[in-house]
């Protein structure tokens, strides 16, 4: 699985970074950025929690 952040919807709450800092970072402008690489198997649950808990619904899961 991969995850992607819709930068038009992201409001910079940082919930994803709190839940899965191994996959998400914050840009210099304060918006979430997802690692473009596939999510490691051991991090998939945390990444899904980030998707489910994004207040703006800006994160989507992409199946490989």
C-alpha positions in Angstrom: 0.0 0.0 0.0 0.9 3.6 -0.5 -0.6 6.8 0.9 -1.1 10.2 -0.7 -2.0 13.6 0.7 -4.2 15.9 -1.3 -2.4 19.2 -0.7 -5.5 21.2 -1.6 -7.4 19.6 1.3 -4.7 19.4 3.9 -5.1 22.0 6.6 -1.8 21.1 8.4 -3.4 19.7 11.6 -0.5 17.1 11.8 -2.6 14.3 13.1 -1.0 12.0 10.5 2.4 12.9 11.6 1.4 12.2 15.2 0.0 8.7 14.3 2.7 7.6 11.8 5.8 9.8 11.7 7.7 7.2 9.7 5.4 7.8 6.7 4.4 11.5 7.1 6.4 14.7 7.4 5.5 18.3 7.4 6.6 20.6 4.6 8.3 23.9 5.3 4.8 25.5 4.6 3.2 23.4 7.3 1.4 20.9 5.1 1.5 17.1 5.4 3.7 15.2 2.9 3.5 11.4 2.5 6.5 9.3 1.7 6.0 8.2 -2.0 7.5 4.7 -1.3 5.3 1.8 -0.3 4.4 1.7 3.4 6.3 -1.0 5.2 4.1 -3.9 6.3 4.7 -3.1 10.0 3.5 0.5 9.5 0.4 -0.2 7.5 -2.0 -0.2 10.5 -0.6 3.2 11.7 -0.8 4.6 8.2 -4.5 3.5 7.9 -5.2 5.1 11.3 -3.8 8.4 9.9 -6.0 8.0 6.8 -9.1 7.4 9.0 -8.3 10.2 11.5 -7.4 13.0 9.1 -9.9 15.8 10.0 -9.9 17.1 6.4 -10.0 13.6 4.7 -7.0 14.7 2.8 -5.2 11.4 2.9 -6.0 8.4 0.7 -4.8 4.9 0.6 -3.5 3.7 -2.8 -3.4 -0.1 -3.4 -0.4 -1.4 -5.2 
